[in-house]
Amino acid sequence: MDAKETTTTPKALHAVVFPIPLQGHVIPAVHLAIKLASKGFTITFVNTQVIHHHITKSLPSTSQNDIDNNVVDIFAGAREAGMDIRYQTVSDGFPLSFYRMLNHERYLLEGHMGYLPVQMDKLVGHLVESADPPVSVLIADTFHYWQTTLAKKYDLISVSFWTEPALVFSLYYHLDLLKMNGHYGASHNNREDIIGYIPGIKAIEPNDMPSYIRELDVSTNMHRVINNAFESVKRADIILCNTVHELEFEPISAIQERQPMFAIGPLFPSSFTNSLVPTSFKPELDCTKWLNSKLPKSVLYISFGSFVPCGKEEIDEIAHGLVLSKVNFIWVLRPDATSYEEPYVLPNGFENEVKGRVAKKINNLICEKSSDELRVKITKVKEIIKNSSAQDGSLEKNLCQFIRDVKTKISGRSTM
């Protein structure tokens, strides 16, 4: 190894990873951290204090004294497995008792857009000065729109991590086109014409777009976050997406024409239920015995995710449909699913459209020959995901290419 290579090649890559404090964002970020650490990265993983509190409180073996004294390190198991993953928490500016979902607009303004960026600036600055090996990469959820500014300030590689499908990313990425064509903001006035001008996306109906794009009022704090995030992401050095390349080749290729993007999904442990790192915000219930008592492919799984609230009418309609369908089901329903101050975030007219059809749809999914075509498609998708997750699959290849690109960018900056 010559002198030049010694000075330009980092001895180890050290990345700070910071997800959005929501269940569906923390889980893939944790598994991304594990993937990178298993390939030699040093990782400093950052959670907000409230998320750390929820996770530790959900652990059955954790005492109240340990929770109160904040001594639980959720990455201890990963380090015992030989990975260099360090753990930090930051405050979002609110006490643990503050109801963030019920006061979401205030939380976004004062916490997400105000307090958190300042705290992360202090933490990253401290790590840049003192960490060994030196921090070289900042991997933050795309909705942390301040990440590119922070990365530039400390001369770090900026990596934007998107946890949803690439198609959804592309729609947000091209908000300027949607606005120009009258499909975003008050001007769209519930238009129903087909959208066929987004690069890499085949014709899509307005009803199939994310609800935040369809809303008439785009002046909320959530919309400010979205708009800022997708201006910022265009300045990121690299975009990582928790999706499967083979399933979303076209939207990924369209983004890659503008900046580097890698599909590195699906991000979950091979055993799925046996992770090195706890990530659940609530105590888990083991349904295995009950599931084993049911016929294969006879149980319907329902989940609304970790953020989007629903109106009471929607919950009632689905509940009645489940009763009428008489199918076996597991329904994961958050305690705050209907307590948000804006009860209707799904597209306008959704409830009227589905009213009275839930039971029929459920039976179509589970019973009779009408589900055969869907099951064939699901089987094909499962096979694609299985192949992408294999040792020689697209996930591994894209992750290795991402690491090579990061090293190249770091070496390039060192020689400037």
N, C-alpha and C positions, 0 to 999 in steps of 0.2 A: 504494500500500500504506500503510495507516494505521499509527499507532504501536502500537495494540493488536495488530494482526496480526503486526507485526514481533517483538513480544515473546513471542507465544504459538505461532508457527509455527516448528518447528525448521528451521535452514538446511540440514541434511542428516540423514538417518537413519543411525545407526551401530549395527549389531547385532553382538553376540558370538555366534558359532555354535560349539557344542560337542557333537559326536556321542559315542555310546557307542563304545569302541575295538574295534569288530568290523567286518569288511569290509562286511557287508550294511547297516551303519548309516552308515559313513563315506562310501560312494559317494553315496547320496541327499543327505546333508548337504552334500557338496561341490557337487553340482549345484543344490541350493537356494541356496547361497551365490552361485553364478554367476548364477542367475536374478535374485536380488535386487540383486546388484551391477550387472547390466545395466540395471536400472531406477533406478539412482542411489544405492542404498545404499552406505555404507561398511561393509565387513565385516572383523571380526577373527575369523579361523578358528583354532580351538584343537584340536590333536591331543595325545594323550599321547606322550611321548618314544619309547615302544616302537613305537607305530604309525608315527610319523615315521621311525624306523629301518628298519622293514620296507619302507615305501614307497620310501625312498631307496635301500635296498640292492637293490631289484628293478629299478631303472632301469639299463639296459644301458650308458648313457654316464657313469654316476657312478663316480668313482674311490674307492678305499678311503680315501684321504686326505681327500676331501670328506666322506665318511660319518663318519669318525672326528672331524673338526673341526666337524661339524654345520653346514655352510655351505649346504646345499641348501635352497632355498625352492621348495616344490612349486607355489606360486601365481605364480611369476615370469611364466609364460606368460599368465595371466589379466590381470596388470597391463600386460603388453606390449600386450594387446588393449584397454586403456583402462579396465579395471575397478579400483576401489580395494579390493582384497582384501589385507589384512595377515595375517601368519601368526605364531602363537605355539605353543610346546609347553610342556607341564607334566609333571612326574613323577607316576607313580601310587604311588610309594613303594617300588617293587621294581626291582632291577637288570635290565638288558636280558636277561640270561641266565635270569631266573626263568621257569619254565614255568607260565604263567598258566592254561592250559586244564586241565592235569593237577592243579593245585592251586586249582581254581576257587573252592571255598568259602572258602579262606583269602584269596584275592585279593579276593573280594567284601567280606569283613569288614574286612580291613586296608587295602585299596586303594580300592575303589569307595565303600564306606560310611565309611571313615576318613580316608585321606590325601588323596584327590582333592578332596573338598569344601573342605578347608582351603586347598589350593593354588589352586583356582578362586576362592575368596573373596579371596585375596591378589591374584590377577591382575585380577579384575574391579574390585576396589577401586582398584588402580593405574591401570587404564584410565579409570575414572570420573573420577579426579583429573587425569589428564594427557592423555587422547586428544583429538584435534581432527579431526573434529567430536566433540562429547561422545557417549559411549555412551548410548543411550536404550532399547535392546531387548536382551533375553537370550533367544536361541533355543537350547534344549538338548533333547537326546533325552529322551523321556518317562521313561526309566529313571534319569535323573539326578534323583531325587526331591527333592533339596535346592534345585532351581532356583527354586521359588516363594519360598522363604525368602530366597534370595540376591537375587532381583529386588526383593523388598519392602525389604530392607535398603538397597539403593542406588537405590530409586525408579525401577526399570526396568520396562518392559512385559515380562511373562512369557509367552513363547511355547513351548508344549510341542510337540515335533516327533515324530510317530509314524510309523515307517518301514514298518509292516506294514498289512494290510487293516483297514478300519474295523470289519468284523465281529469280528475278533480283539480290537481295542481295546474294542469294546462289551462283549464277554464279560468282559474284565478289569475294565472300568469298573463292571460290575454284580456284582462278586464278593459284595457284601452280599446280593443276591438269591439267588445260587447257594448261599451258605452258609445263608441262611434256609430255603431249600427242600431242603436236604440234599444238594446236588450239589457241594459244595466242602468239603474237609477229610475227616477220618477218618469222619465220619458217612455219607458217600455210599456207602462199602463196595461199590464197583463197580456202582452202580445202572445199569439199562439203560432206564429210562423216558424218554420224550421230554421235552425241555425246551422249553416254549412260552411262557415268561413274561418273556423278555428284550425290552425295548422295541426295536422296529425289526428284530428277528431272527425269521424264521419258525422253526417247530419244528425243533430240532436234536437229534441223538442224542448222548449223552455221548461215544461213541467219536470223534466229529468235533470235539470241543473240544481246545484246546491241551493238551499233555501235562502241563504244570505245574498246570493246573486239576484234572486227573484223578488226580493223585498223592494217596495217603492221608496221607503225611507232608508237611505244609505248614509245618514249622518250620525248614526249611533257610534258609540265607542268601539263596538265590535267591528264595525265597518272601517273605522279609522285604523284599527289594528291590521285588518285584512289588506287595506290599501297600502299601508306603510310596509307590511311584510313583503308584498309582491313588487314593490319598488326596490326594497333592500335586496331581495334574493337575486335580482339581476346583477348585483355587484359581488355576489359570492364567488369564491374561487371554484367551488365544486358543490353540486347538489347530490345528496343521497336520497333515494326513494325506497320506502318499504313496500316494494311491489315485485312482481315476477316479470322479468324482461319479455319472456315469450308471450305473456298475456296482454302486455301493453306496449308492444314494439312501436306502434305508430306514434302515439303521443310522446314517448321517450325520444324517439329519433328526431321529432320536430324540435324538442327542446335542445337536444344535443347539437343541432345546427347553430345554436346561439351561445351555449356554454356547456361545460362538462356536466353530465348527469349519469349516475349509475343506479341501476335497479339492484338492490341488495336484499331483497325479501324472498320468502317470508322470514321475518326475524322472530323465531321462538325456539325454545330448546327442543332437541330431537325427541326427548321423552315427554315434552309438553307440560306435564303436571309435576315434573321433578326438576325445578330450576335451582341453580346454586344461590340465587338471590331472591328473597321475598319481594313481591311487588303488589300484593293485594291490599286495597284500602280497607276492606272489611274482612272479618273472620270468614274462612271458607267452609262450605258445607260439602261433604263427600256424598255425591249422588251415585257412586259406582254400583253399590248393591242394588239400588232401585233400577238403574239403567240395565244392569245385567238380567233383571227379571222381565224385561220387555223384549219383544221381537226385534231383530235387526231392522234398521231404517224405519222404525215406527214411532219415533219420538221427535216432536217438533221443538226446536230451540229458538227462543225469542229474546232479543236483547236490543236496547235502544242506545247503547254506547254510554260513555262517561260524561257527556256534556248536554246534548240536545234534550230539552224538556218537551213534554207533550201536554196537550190539553186534556182535561178530565174526560171530555166526551170521547176522545180517541182511546184512552185507556179502557173506558166502559165498553166501547164498541168491540175492541179486541177481546176483552174478557167474555162478553156475551158470545162472540164468535167461537171462542175456544170451548165454551160450555156446549154450544149447539153442535160443534163438530165432533165432540166426544173422542178426540184424539189424546194420546199421552203427550205431555209437553213439559218443558222446563222454561220458565219465564224469569229472566234476570231483570228485576225492576228496582231501580234506585229509589231510596226513600224520598229524595227530593225531585223525583221525575215530574211532578205536577205542581211544585211549589214556587217555580220561577215566576217573577212578576209579569212576564210576557208569555201567556199560556199557549199562544199559537205561533210556532216558528216553522212549521211545515208549510209547503206551498199553498197558496190560496185555493180554496175549493176542494182540498184533499179529503176533508171529512165527508162532504156530500158525495164525493165520487166513490168512496169506499163503503159508505153506509149500506148495511144489509148484505154486503158481499164477503165479509170476512170469513164466515163459516164455510162458504162455498170454496173460497180460495184455499183455506186450510185443508179441506178434503181433497182438493185437486193436487196439493203438494204431497199429501201423505197416502192417499188411497186411490184406488181405481187405476185404469190404464192411462188416464190423463197425466199422471206423473211420470210415465215412462220416458218421454222425450227429455224432460228436465233432468231425470236421474242419469241419463246417458251423457248429457252435457256436463253435469257435476262430476261424473266419473272421469271424463276427459280432463277437466280442470284439475282434479286431484292428481292425476297422473303427471300433468305438466308441472305442478307444484312439487311433487315428489322428485321428479327428474332435476328440476332447478336446484333443489336442496341437496342433491347428491354431491359427493366429493369432487366430481368433475363437472358439476352443473353451473348454470349461469351465475348463481349467487356467489359461489366461490371464485369464479373467474373475475367477476366484476369487482368483488371486494379486493382481490389481489391487484387488479389494475388500479383501483382507487389508491391503494397504499403506494404503488409505484409512482403514481401521479403526484401524490403528496410529497414523497421524497424528492422527486424532480423539482417541484416548485420550491421546496425548502433549500435545496442545493443551488438553484438558480438565484435565489435571493441572497444567499451567502456569498456568491461571487460578484455581486453587483457593487 
